[in-house]
Amino acid sequence: MAVNRDPIANKCRTLDISPAVLGYSEKKISKRKHPEASRRKKVSEYGQQLKEKQKLKFIYGVLEKQFYHYYELATKEEGIAGENLIRLLESRLDNIVFRMGMATTRREARQLVTHGHFCVNGKRVDIPSYRVKVGDTITLREQSKKSKKFEQIAEVAGARLTPMWLDVDKEKQTAKVTRPFQRDDLDFEIAEHLIIELYSK
């Protein structure tokens, strides 16, 4: 499985992303800027579109082939394509695990899902891109609850704010998707329409 191994700090600076969006502490990421970063550069329309695409791909840890597949699905569904794209990314199981505070970062969530630590509606699922639907319940497997790893994660990620579309029970280590994701639920800035424009050319 291909993995995006770009340096977190450098990529956050380049794409103007707060490390907190990825689950990292601001204190752990150096804010030092390269000399070129202080110079204002005029960015073309294509450059802006490309940056927004790179930002969204990096946040969710999705590579180009899969990201384009999400774009195709988003344009075929009813509604606004850009919002559909974000909703599809938010419905990934690894993102849900991150949102419910069972992983410190989405990268970690992807690894934990791959190792089979989570169930959807009582069935073990080890595919990070698995699409979770409204009404689905995500639970940490009983065998995994005994792991010290999740105790450590709870200390770091347990205080993370839970999105309104998830009903999380931190004691039972479960979460239920209560409603579809909405654009207003997003906790970072993105101009998703520019991504749709880029691919539509």
N, C-alpha and C positions, 0 to 999 in steps of 0.2 A: 504493500500500500504506500502510495506516494505521500510524503509529509512535507509541509512547508517549514523549513528550518531557518528562515530569515531571522537575523538578530532582532529581538523584540525592541530594544531601546532605539536602535537606528531606524527601524521601520516606523515606530511611533512618531519620531521626530519628522521623518520624511512626509508622512501622511497626515500630520497634525491630529493625532489620536491621543487621547488621554490614556495612560497605561491602565487606569482604573476600569476602563471599558473592557479590557481583556482580563481583568482580575488581578492585575499586578499593583503593588503599592507604589504611589508616586515617589516615595522616599528611596525605593530600590532602583529607580530609573534615573540615570544622570540627566540633568537638564542642560548640560554643556552643548553648545551649538558649534557646528563647523563654521569656518569663516564664510563659506559660500551661502550658508543659511541666512546670514544677516543681510545679504544683498537682495533687494527686491527684483524679482524677475517677472516679466510679463508672461502670463501663461495663456496659451492659445485655447480655443474652445475644445479642441481635441485633447489637449493636455488636461483640462479640467475634467472632462468626461473620463479619461483614463485614470486619473487620480481617484475619482469617486469609486470606480470599479475596483481598483487595487485596494482601496480602504475597506470596502465591504467584503472582499475576498479574504483579506488578512484578518479582519475581526472574527469571522466565522471559521477560518482555517480551511477554506475550500479552494481547490485548485481549478485552473481554467476550464478543463473539460466538463467537470461537474457543475461549475458555476454557469456555464453556457446552457447546460441542460436545464437548470433552474429557470434561466431566462426564457427558454422555449416554453416551459410549462406555464410560466407567469403570463406570457402573451396569449396563451390559449384559454386561460381562465377568464371568467367574467370579472369586471372591475378594472381598476387602474393597475397596469402592468407592474409599475415600480413598487407599489404597495404589496402586490401579490408576490413579488420576488422576495421582499423582506419577510413576509409571512411564511413563505416556504423555508427560508433559512432558519427562522425562529422555531419552526416545527420539528427541526432535527432533534433526535434523541440526545445527542451530546450537548446541544445548547440547552435543552430542558434540564439536564443534570446540572449544568453550570448555573442556570437560573434558580434552581431549587436549593442551591447552596451545598451541593454534594461534591463539588470540585472547586478548586481555587481558580482554575482557568479553563477555558474551553479545550485547550490542548490536553490538559490533565483529564478532563471529562471524556474526551475521545478515547484516551488510553484506558480509562476505567470501564467504559462501555465495551470496548474491544475485548477486555479480559472477562467479560460476562458477569459483572457485579450487579446489573440491574434487570428488572423484569417490567414488562408492559402488560397490564391486565393479567398478571400472574404467570406470564410466559417469559422465559429468559430470552433477552435480545442482546446480541453482541455486534450490531451494525450501527455505527455512529450516525449514519445518514437516515436511519429509520424515521419515517414521518409519523409523528404523534398527532392524534386527532382529538377533537373535542370529546370529552367523556372518558378518555383513556386515563388510567392510573399508573403512575411510575413508582416502583418501590425498589428499595435496596434489598438484595437477596439476604435471607436469614443467615447464611454462612458468612456473608461479608460484614454483617453487623458486629461480629466479634473482632474484626480487624482494627488494630490500633491506627491504621492509616486513616480511617474515617473519623476517628476521634480527633486526630490532628487537623483534618480538613474542617471539621465542625468548628474548631477554635478559630480558624482563619476566615472561613467563608460563611459561617453560620449567621453572622450579623448582616449579610448582604440583603438589600431590599428585595422583596419578592414581587414580581410583576402582578398586576391585577387579574390577569387571565389564568393565573395558577393558584390553586388552593394547596398550600404546603403545610404538612404536619411534621415539624422538625423532630418531635419526640419519636414518632413512628417511622420517620425517614421515608415519607411518601409524598407524592404530589399528584393532583388531579387537574387536568386541563378543563376549566369551567366554561370557557368561551373562546371564540376565535381571537387571535392576535389582531390588534388594531394599530394603525400607524402612530397614534398618540401614545402608545405604550413604550415606544422606543426610547432608550436612555442615552442615545448619542446622535450627533448631527450627521445627516447624509443627504445628498441630493440625488435620490435614486432615479429621478427622471433623466438625469444626464447619462446614466448607465444604459437605460433603454434607448436613448438617442444614439449612443455609441454603437450598440449592436444593430440598430435599425438601418444604419447606413449601407 
